[in-house]
Amino acid sequence: MLKYLIIFEKTETGFSAYVPDLPGCIATGKTKTITEKNILVAIRFHLDGMKAENIKFPLSTTDAETFVFAI
């Protein structure tokens, strides 16, 4: 089983998403829900292309934390 971190960012026109461990794997959408669906399709497409080219899937090396600061 593969596990990859997905980063979502709010943009002026909606949302964007990318997978740091899969360079070039990105998606956009008008809403976060649409962007989630689009990035999952993009990941599958990316991995299918790697498989077709006999490229080894990269291991996940990216981690993220959210910290809350009381100011």
N, CA, C and O atoms as a GROMACS GRO file, in nm:
protein
  284
    1MET      N    1   0.084  -0.117   0.000
    1MET     CA    2   0.000   0.000   0.000
    1MET      C    3   0.089   0.125   0.000
    1MET      O    4   0.188   0.132   0.073
    2LEU      N    5   0.053   0.221  -0.082
    2LEU     CA    6   0.126   0.347  -0.090
    2LEU      C    7   0.051   0.455  -0.013
    2LEU      O    8  -0.072   0.456  -0.009
    3LYS      N    9   0.125   0.546   0.046
    3LYS     CA   10   0.065   0.656   0.121
    3LYS      C   11   0.144   0.783   0.089
    3LYS      O   12   0.265   0.788   0.110
    4TYR      N   13   0.074   0.885   0.038
    4TYR     CA   14   0.139   1.010   0.002
    4TYR      C   15   0.066   1.129   0.064
    4TYR      O   16  -0.056   1.131   0.072
    5LEU      N   17   0.143   1.227   0.108
    5LEU     CA   18   0.089   1.351   0.160
    5LEU      C   19   0.041   1.437   0.044
    5LEU      O   20   0.110   1.451  -0.057
    6ILE      N   21  -0.077   1.495   0.059
    6ILE     CA   22  -0.131   1.588  -0.041
    6ILE      C   23  -0.142   1.725   0.026
    6ILE      O   24  -0.198   1.737   0.135
    7ILE      N   25  -0.088   1.827  -0.039
    7ILE     CA   26  -0.095   1.964   0.010
    7ILE      C   27  -0.204   2.038  -0.067
    7ILE      O   28  -0.203   2.039  -0.190
    8PHE      N   29  -0.298   2.098   0.005
    8PHE     CA   30  -0.404   2.179  -0.055
    8PHE      C   31  -0.378   2.326  -0.022
    8PHE      O   32  -0.344   2.360   0.091
    9GLU      N   33  -0.395   2.411  -0.121
    9GLU     CA   34  -0.378   2.555  -0.101
    9GLU      C   35  -0.496   2.630  -0.160
    9GLU      O   36  -0.543   2.597  -0.269
   10LYS      N   37  -0.544   2.730  -0.087
   10LYS     CA   38  -0.650   2.817  -0.137
   10LYS      C   39  -0.586   2.913  -0.238
   10LYS      O   40  -0.478   2.966  -0.213
   11THR      N   41  -0.654   2.934  -0.350
   11THR     CA   42  -0.607   3.028  -0.452
   11THR      C   43  -0.714   3.135  -0.473
   11THR      O   44  -0.821   3.130  -0.412
   12GLU      N   45  -0.684   3.230  -0.557
   12GLU     CA   46  -0.781   3.337  -0.586
   12GLU      C   47  -0.906   3.283  -0.656
   12GLU      O   48  -1.014   3.342  -0.644
   13THR      N   49  -0.892   3.173  -0.728
   13THR     CA   50  -1.004   3.120  -0.806
   13THR      C   51  -1.056   2.985  -0.756
   13THR      O   52  -1.147   2.928  -0.817
   14GLY      N   53  -1.002   2.932  -0.649
   14GLY     CA   54  -1.045   2.803  -0.598
   14GLY      C   55  -0.939   2.740  -0.511
   14GLY      O   56  -0.897   2.797  -0.410
   15PHE      N   57  -0.896   2.620  -0.550
   15PHE     CA   58  -0.795   2.546  -0.474
   15PHE      C   59  -0.696   2.480  -0.570
   15PHE      O   60  -0.727   2.452  -0.686
   16SER      N   61  -0.577   2.455  -0.517
   16SER     CA   62  -0.479   2.375  -0.589
   16SER      C   63  -0.427   2.268  -0.493
   16SER      O   64  -0.437   2.282  -0.371
   17ALA      N   65  -0.373   2.162  -0.549
   17ALA     CA   66  -0.318   2.054  -0.468
   17ALA      C   67  -0.197   1.996  -0.539
   17ALA      O   68  -0.188   1.995  -0.661
   18TYR      N   69  -0.103   1.948  -0.457
   18TYR     CA   70   0.014   1.880  -0.514
   18TYR      C   71   0.064   1.775  -0.416
   18TYR      O   72   0.032   1.777  -0.298
   19VAL      N   73   0.144   1.683  -0.470
   19VAL     CA   74   0.198   1.573  -0.391
   19VAL      C   75   0.351   1.589  -0.393
   19VAL      O   76   0.415   1.560  -0.494
   20PRO      N   77   0.410   1.634  -0.281
   20PRO     CA   78   0.555   1.659  -0.280
   20PRO      C   79   0.640   1.539  -0.320
   20PRO      O   80   0.747   1.555  -0.379
   21ASP      N   81   0.594   1.419  -0.288
   21ASP     CA   82   0.673   1.299  -0.320
   21ASP      C   83   0.653   1.249  -0.464
   21ASP      O   84   0.719   1.154  -0.506
   22LEU      N   85   0.563   1.315  -0.538
   22LEU     CA   86   0.541   1.282  -0.680
   22LEU      C   87   0.555   1.412  -0.761
   22LEU      O   88   0.455   1.472  -0.799
   23PRO      N   89   0.678   1.454  -0.786
   23PRO     CA   90   0.700   1.581  -0.857
   23PRO      C   91   0.619   1.589  -0.987
   23PRO      O   92   0.619   1.496  -1.068
   24GLY      N   93   0.551   1.702  -1.004
   24GLY     CA   94   0.470   1.723  -1.123
   24GLY      C   95   0.326   1.677  -1.109
   24GLY      O   96   0.245   1.700  -1.199
   25CYS      N   97   0.293   1.613  -0.999
   25CYS     CA   98   0.157   1.564  -0.977
   25CYS      C   99   0.078   1.674  -0.908
   25CYS      O  100   0.092   1.696  -0.787
   26ILE      N  101  -0.005   1.744  -0.986
   26ILE     CA  102  -0.080   1.858  -0.936
   26ILE      C  103  -0.224   1.852  -0.985
   26ILE      O  104  -0.255   1.778  -1.079
   27ALA      N  105  -0.311   1.929  -0.921
   27ALA     CA  106  -0.450   1.940  -0.964
   27ALA      C  107  -0.507   2.071  -0.913
   27ALA      O  108  -0.455   2.130  -0.818
   28THR      N  109  -0.615   2.116  -0.976
   28THR     CA  110  -0.685   2.236  -0.932
   28THR      C  111  -0.834   2.210  -0.935
   28THR      O  112  -0.880   2.110  -0.990
   29GLY      N  113  -0.909   2.301  -0.876
   29GLY     CA  114  -1.054   2.292  -0.879
   29GLY      C  115  -1.116   2.415  -0.819
   29GLY      O  116  -1.052   2.490  -0.746
   30LYS      N  117  -1.241   2.434  -0.850
   30LYS     CA  118  -1.314   2.551  -0.799
   30LYS      C  119  -1.343   2.537  -0.650
   30LYS      O  120  -1.347   2.636  -0.578
   31THR      N  121  -1.364   2.412  -0.603
   31THR     CA  122  -1.386   2.386  -0.461
   31THR      C  123  -1.283   2.285  -0.412
   31THR      O  124  -1.218   2.218  -0.492
   32LYS      N  125  -1.270   2.274  -0.279
   32LYS     CA  126  -1.176   2.177  -0.226
   32LYS      C  127  -1.221   2.034  -0.260
   32LYS      O  128  -1.138   1.948  -0.288
   33THR      N  129  -1.351   2.010  -0.257
   33THR     CA  130  -1.403   1.876  -0.290
   33THR      C  131  -1.367   1.837  -0.432
   33THR      O  132  -1.324   1.725  -0.457
   34ILE      N  133  -1.385   1.929  -0.526
   34ILE     CA  134  -1.349   1.901  -0.666
   34ILE      C  135  -1.199   1.880  -0.677
   34ILE      O  136  -1.153   1.791  -0.749
   35THR      N  137  -1.122   1.962  -0.606
   35THR     CA  138  -0.976   1.948  -0.610
   35THR      C  139  -0.932   1.814  -0.554
   35THR      O  140  -0.841   1.752  -0.607
   36GLU      N  141  -0.997   1.768  -0.446
   36GLU     CA  142  -0.966   1.636  -0.390
   36GLU      C  143  -0.988   1.527  -0.493
   36GLU      O  144  -0.903   1.440  -0.511
   37LYS      N  145  -1.101   1.531  -0.562
   37LYS     CA  146  -1.129   1.432  -0.666
   37LYS      C  147  -1.026   1.439  -0.777
   37LYS      O  148  -0.978   1.337  -0.826
   38ASN      N  149  -0.991   1.562  -0.818
   38ASN     CA  150  -0.895   1.580  -0.927
   38ASN      C  151  -0.755   1.532  -0.890
   38ASN      O  152  -0.686   1.474  -0.973
   39ILE      N  153  -0.712   1.556  -0.766
   39ILE     CA  154  -0.576   1.513  -0.728
   39ILE      C  155  -0.570   1.360  -0.717
   39ILE      O  156  -0.467   1.301  -0.747
   40LEU      N  157  -0.678   1.297  -0.674
   40LEU     CA  158  -0.678   1.150  -0.669
   40LEU      C  159  -0.668   1.091  -0.809
   40LEU      O  160  -0.599   0.991  -0.830
   41VAL      N  161  -0.737   1.152  -0.906
   41VAL     CA  162  -0.725   1.109  -1.046
   41VAL      C  163  -0.583   1.133  -1.095
   41VAL      O  164  -0.525   1.049  -1.164
   42ALA      N  165  -0.526   1.248  -1.059
   42ALA     CA  166  -0.389   1.281  -1.102
   42ALA      C  167  -0.287   1.184  -1.044
   42ALA      O  168  -0.193   1.144  -1.113
   43ILE      N  169  -0.304   1.146  -0.919
   43ILE     CA  170  -0.213   1.050  -0.856
   43ILE      C  171  -0.220   0.916  -0.928
   43ILE      O  172  -0.117   0.856  -0.960
   44ARG      N  173  -0.341   0.868  -0.954
   44ARG     CA  174  -0.358   0.740  -1.023
   44ARG      C  175  -0.293   0.746  -1.161
   44ARG      O  176  -0.221   0.653  -1.201
   45PHE      N  177  -0.317   0.855  -1.234
   45PHE     CA  178  -0.258   0.873  -1.367
   45PHE      C  179  -0.106   0.874  -1.359
   45PHE      O  180  -0.038   0.812  -1.440
   46HIS      N  181  -0.053   0.946  -1.261
   46HIS     CA  182   0.092   0.956  -1.241
   46HIS      C  183   0.153   0.817  -1.213
   46HIS      O  184   0.253   0.779  -1.273
   47LEU      N  185   0.090   0.744  -1.120
   47LEU     CA  186   0.142   0.612  -1.085
   47LEU      C  187   0.126   0.511  -1.199
   47LEU      O  188   0.213   0.427  -1.220
   48ASP      N  189   0.016   0.521  -1.274
   48ASP     CA  190  -0.002   0.433  -1.390
   48ASP      C  191   0.107   0.458  -1.494
   48ASP      O  192   0.158   0.364  -1.555
   49GLY      N  193   0.141   0.586  -1.515
   49GLY     CA  194   0.248   0.620  -1.609
   49GLY      C  195   0.382   0.566  -1.563
   49GLY      O  196   0.460   0.515  -1.644
   50MET      N  197   0.410   0.578  -1.433
   50MET     CA  198   0.535   0.525  -1.380
   50MET      C  199   0.541   0.373  -1.397
   50MET      O  200   0.644   0.317  -1.433
   51LYS      N  201   0.428   0.308  -1.370
   51LYS     CA  202   0.422   0.162  -1.385
   51LYS      C  203   0.446   0.122  -1.530
   51LYS      O  204   0.520   0.026  -1.557
   52ALA      N  205   0.385   0.193  -1.624
   52ALA     CA  206   0.402   0.162  -1.766
   52ALA      C  207   0.546   0.179  -1.811
   52ALA      O  208   0.592   0.110  -1.903
   53GLU      N  209   0.618   0.270  -1.748
   53GLU     CA  210   0.758   0.296  -1.783
   53GLU      C  211   0.856   0.216  -1.696
   53GLU      O  212   0.977   0.236  -1.704
   54ASN      N  213   0.803   0.127  -1.613
   54ASN     CA  214   0.885   0.047  -1.520
   54ASN      C  215   0.969   0.135  -1.428
   54ASN      O  216   1.084   0.104  -1.399
   55ILE      N  217   0.911   0.246  -1.384
   55ILE     CA  218   0.977   0.334  -1.288
   55ILE      C  219   0.927   0.298  -1.149
   55ILE      O  220   0.807   0.288  -1.125
   56LYS      N  221   1.021   0.278  -1.060
   56LYS     CA  222   0.987   0.239  -0.923
   56LYS      C  223   0.911   0.352  -0.854
   56LYS      O  224   0.949   0.469  -0.863
   57PHE      N  225   0.803   0.317  -0.784
   57PHE     CA  226   0.726   0.417  -0.710
   57PHE      C  227   0.811   0.472  -0.595
   57PHE      O  228   0.875   0.395  -0.524
   58PRO      N  229   0.812   0.604  -0.577
   58PRO     CA  230   0.890   0.660  -0.466
   58PRO      C  231   0.822   0.635  -0.332
   58PRO      O  232   0.699   0.633  -0.322
   59LEU      N  233   0.903   0.616  -0.230
   59LEU     CA  234   0.849   0.604  -0.096
   59LEU      C  235   0.814   0.744  -0.046
   59LEU      O  236   0.874   0.842  -0.089
   60SER      N  237   0.718   0.751   0.040
   60SER     CA  238   0.680   0.879   0.098
   60SER      C  239   0.786   0.924   0.197
   60SER      O  240   0.820   0.850   0.290
   61THR      N  241   0.838   1.043   0.177
   61THR     CA  242   0.937   1.099   0.269
   61THR      C  243   0.891   1.231   0.328
   61THR      O  244   0.961   1.291   0.410
   62THR      N  245   0.773   1.276   0.288
   62THR     CA  246   0.720   1.404   0.332
   62THR      C  247   0.627   1.385   0.450
   62THR      O  248   0.547   1.291   0.453
   63ASP      N  249   0.637   1.474   0.547
   63ASP     CA  250   0.550   1.472   0.663
   63ASP      C  251   0.500   1.613   0.689
   63ASP      O  252   0.564   1.709   0.646
   64ALA      N  253   0.390   1.626   0.756
   64ALA     CA  254   0.336   1.760   0.784
   64ALA      C  255   0.275   1.761   0.923
   64ALA      O  256   0.226   1.659   0.973
   65GLU      N  257   0.278   1.877   0.984
   65GLU     CA  258   0.216   1.899   1.114
   65GLU      C  259   0.143   2.033   1.108
   65GLU      O  260   0.182   2.123   1.033
   66THR      N  261   0.040   2.046   1.186
   66THR     CA  262  -0.028   2.173   1.202
   66THR      C  263  -0.014   2.216   1.347
   66THR      O  264  -0.047   2.141   1.439
   67PHE      N  265   0.036   2.336   1.364
   67PHE     CA  266   0.053   2.391   1.499
   67PHE      C  267  -0.044   2.506   1.516
   67PHE      O  268  -0.065   2.584   1.424
   68VAL      N  269  -0.102   2.517   1.634
   68VAL     CA  270  -0.194   2.625   1.665
   68VAL      C  271  -0.126   2.717   1.766
   68VAL      O  272  -0.074   2.671   1.868
   69PHE      N  273  -0.127   2.847   1.737
   69PHE     CA  274  -0.064   2.944   1.823
   69PHE      C  275  -0.169   3.039   1.880
   69PHE      O  276  -0.248   3.097   1.805
   70ALA      N  277  -0.169   3.056   2.010
   70ALA     CA  278  -0.257   3.153   2.075
   70ALA      C  279  -0.178   3.284   2.085
   70ALA      O  280  -0.076   3.292   2.153
   71ILE      N  281  -0.228   3.384   2.016
   71ILE     CA  282  -0.158   3.512   2.016
   71ILE      C  283  -0.249   3.619   2.075
   71ILE      O  284  -0.210   3.735   2.085
   0.00000   0.00000   0.00000
